[in-house]
Amino acid sequence: MLGYNEEKGRRSMLRRNWLLVFILVIGFSSGSAAQEKIKFPVSASSKILGYAPLWIAAKRGFFDQQGLEAQVVLMRGGDKAVQALVGGSVYAAVSTPDVTVAAVEQGLDLAVIGGMSNKSTHIVIGGKGYKTYEDLRGATIGSSGLASGVAFLLKRVLKAKGLEYPADYKLINVGGSPLALAALSSGQIGAALLSIPTSYAAEEMGFNAIGKAVDVVPNYVLSAVSARRSWAERNRPLLVRFMKAMVMAMRWVHENKEAAVSLLATEVNLKPEHARKGWEYYVQNRVWDPDARVNVEGIRTVVQIYEEQIQAKGRMPSPEKFVDQSYLMEALRELGGAHR
């Protein structure tokens, strides 16, 4: 028989061994769970307020909760996003939907699968000598690309105000809103279409807010999430997980104003007051849908504008051809239904 001290030592050793086994099992399980996270590359054209839910999903851990290691890749230019989707180097892309519409019409199997910025947040900002739409007659106006969705939107707004392109004004490519503001400040252009919150900075500098694009074109999808249909069907559960994370991010940003404003200021590099005003505009006007839905009527406008550009009036299909929200609907069912 073992003595008292020997028995006590044996039991102590057994406890230590069991504790070691327990730690090893837990460590192995945690390591296995971490290894199970699937890489999910997604592209975005820039790190701006409109695309903020993508970074919120990453920073707040919503991608992690879905077992995804999201890798956000910045790709300037919709054509590059399309090439990346077709080539499989990214699984989803956040961009202006006009590039998806054009790609589908050229025979590529892409689809808009979720919403991002469901309305335009752009404001026509005039230089110090331009206060009205009529003042823009003969002006040089800056735009983000001459064949981009934003340029098409600008042309439609100005046409509604009696200005025809190119007879009544000149359009030059100066890049996105921050670059357009720089061009406006230097006097290179007389006006520009600037998105919120860059438009706030412009007004603070003494430039003139001539009018909101949304007042002229109420339904226009500024940005959306797209994917390749063939890849999506082969990887449906994975894409549903991605959309669940996006819905969770959209809901969080709607329901947590102060935390969202703080994160936006830090992550998108905004002044706190611009982050706050931007959050209020995007949420109050449902630019970000809390369920990450696509504004189908806004896609209809995108299709109509594309139709005008290629002079195919009346020959374009309905917006449903370019949209597939089945992955989002499945994500919403798994999350317990639509946002109230």
Long-range contacts (C-beta under 8 A, 24 or more apart in sequence): 36-67, 37-64, 37-67, 37-68, 37-69, 38-67, 38-68, 38-69, 38-238, 39-68, 39-69, 39-71, 40-68, 40-69, 40-70, 40-71, 40-91, 40-92, 40-238, 40-242, 41-70, 41-71, 41-73, 41-89, 41-90, 41-91, 42-70, 42-71, 42-72, 42-73, 42-90, 42-91, 42-92, 42-93, 42-94, 42-242, 43-72, 43-73, 43-74, 43-75, 43-80, 43-81, 43-84, 43-85, 43-90, 43-92, 43-93, 43-94, 43-95, 44-72, 44-73, 44-74, 44-75, 44-93, 44-94, 44-95, 45-74, 45-75, 45-76, 45-77, 45-78, 45-81, 45-94, 45-95, 45-96, 46-74, 46-76, 46-176, 47-74, 47-267, 47-268, 47-269, 48-176, 48-177, 48-195, 48-268, 49-121, 49-195, 49-196, 49-197, 49-264, 49-268, 49-270, 49-275, 49-278, 49-282, 50-116, 50-117, 50-121, 50-195, 50-222, 50-223, 50-282, 50-287, 51-94, 51-116, 51-117, 51-223, 52-253, 52-264, 52-267, 52-268, 53-116, 53-246, 53-249, 53-250, 53-253, 53-288, 53-292, 54-94, 54-116, 54-246, 54-249, 55-267, 55-268, 56-249, 56-252, 56-253, 56-260, 56-263, 56-267, 57-245, 57-246, 57-248, 57-249, 59-263, 59-267, 60-248, 60-249, 60-252, 60-263, 62-244, 62-245, 62-246, 62-248, 62-249, 62-252, 63-242, 63-245, 65-245, 65-248, 66-241, 66-242, 66-244, 66-245, 67-241, 68-238, 68-241, 68-242, 68-245, 70-242, 70-245, 77-145, 78-148, 78-149, 81-226, 82-108, 82-110, 85-110, 85-226, 85-227, 85-228, 85-231, 86-110, 86-228, 88-228, 88-231, 91-227, 91-231, 91-235, 91-238, 91-239, 91-242, 92-225, 92-226, 92-227, 92-239, 92-242, 93-225, 93-226, 93-227, 94-223, 94-224, 94-225, 94-226, 95-223, 95-224, 95-226, 96-148, 96-149, 96-150, 96-222, 96-223, 96-224, 97-149, 97-221, 97-223, 97-224, 97-226, 97-299, 97-302, 97-322, 98-148, 98-149, 98-152, 98-302, 98-305, 98-306, 99-149, 100-224, 100-226, 100-322, 101-299, 101-302, 101-303, 101-306, 101-322, 102-306, 104-321, 104-322, 105-306, 105-316, 108-228, 109-228, 109-229, 109-230, 110-226, 110-227, 110-228, 110-229, 111-226, 111-227, 111-229, 111-232, 111-322, 111-323, 111-324, 112-221, 112-224, 112-225, 112-226, 112-294, 112-299, 112-322, 112-323, 112-324, 113-225, 113-226, 113-227, 113-232, 113-239, 113-243, 113-294, 113-323, 113-324, 113-325, 113-327, 113-328, 114-224, 114-225, 114-243, 114-246, 114-292, 114-293, 114-294, 114-325, 114-327, 114-328, 115-221, 115-224, 115-225, 115-288, 115-289, 115-292, 115-293, 115-294, 115-295, 116-222, 116-223, 116-224, 116-225, 116-288, 116-292, 117-221, 117-222, 117-223, 117-224, 117-282, 117-287, 117-288, 118-221, 118-222, 118-286, 118-287, 118-288, 118-289, 118-293, 118-294, 118-295, 118-298, 119-214, 119-218, 119-219, 119-220, 119-221, 119-222, 119-285, 119-286, 119-287, 119-295, 119-298, 120-153, 120-212, 120-213, 120-214, 120-217, 120-220, 120-222, 121-195, 121-196, 121-214, 121-222, 121-281, 121-282, 121-287, 122-150, 122-153, 122-154, 122-193, 122-194, 122-195, 122-196, 122-199, 122-212, 122-213, 122-214, 122-222, 123-193, 123-194, 123-195, 123-196, 123-199, 123-209, 123-210, 123-211, 123-212, 123-213, 124-154, 124-157, 124-158, 124-191, 124-192, 124-193, 124-209, 124-210, 124-211, 124-212, 124-213, 125-181, 125-184, 125-191, 125-192, 125-193, 125-194, 125-199, 125-202, 125-203, 125-207, 125-208, 125-209, 125-210, 126-190, 126-191, 126-207, 126-208, 126-210, 127-184, 127-187, 127-189, 127-190, 127-191, 127-207, 127-208, 128-206, 128-207, 128-208, 129-190, 130-190, 130-191, 130-208, 130-210, 131-208, 131-210, 132-210, 133-158, 133-161, 133-162, 133-163, 133-210, 133-211, 134-161, 134-162, 135-210, 136-163, 136-168, 136-169, 136-190, 136-191, 136-210, 137-163, 137-168, 137-169, 138-168, 138-169, 139-169, 139-170, 139-189, 139-190, 139-191, 140-169, 140-170, 140-171, 140-172, 140-188, 140-189, 140-190, 141-169, 141-170, 141-171, 141-172, 141-189, 141-190, 141-191, 141-192, 141-193, 142-171, 142-172, 142-173, 142-174, 142-180, 142-183, 142-184, 142-188, 142-189, 142-191, 142-192, 142-193, 143-171, 143-172, 143-173, 143-174, 143-180, 143-192, 143-193, 144-173, 144-174, 144-175, 144-176, 144-177, 144-180, 144-193, 145-173, 146-171, 146-172, 146-173, 147-309, 149-222, 149-302, 149-305, 150-193, 150-222, 152-305, 152-306, 152-308, 152-309, 153-193, 153-213, 153-217, 153-220, 153-305, 154-193, 154-213, 156-216, 156-217, 156-305, 157-193, 157-211, 157-213, 157-216, 157-217, 160-216, 160-217, 161-211, 161-216, 181-205, 195-222, 196-277, 196-278, 196-281, 196-282, 197-270, 197-271, 197-274, 197-275, 197-277, 197-278, 200-274, 200-277, 200-278, 201-271, 201-274, 214-285, 217-301, 219-295, 219-297, 219-298, 219-300, 219-301, 220-298, 220-301, 220-302, 221-294, 221-295, 221-298, 221-299, 221-301, 221-302, 222-287, 224-294, 224-299, 225-292, 227-327, 229-324, 232-324, 232-327, 236-327, 236-330, 239-327, 240-327, 240-330, 240-331, 240-334, 241-331, 243-292, 243-327, 243-328, 243-330, 243-331, 244-331, 244-334, 244-335, 246-292, 246-331, 247-290, 247-291, 247-292, 247-328, 247-331, 247-332, 247-335, 248-335, 250-288, 250-289, 250-290, 250-291, 250-292, 251-290, 251-291, 251-339, 253-279, 253-283, 253-288, 254-283, 254-288, 254-290, 254-339, 257-283, 290-339, 291-328, 291-332, 291-338, 291-339, 292-328, 293-325, 293-328, 294-323, 294-325, 294-328, 296-320, 296-323, 299-323
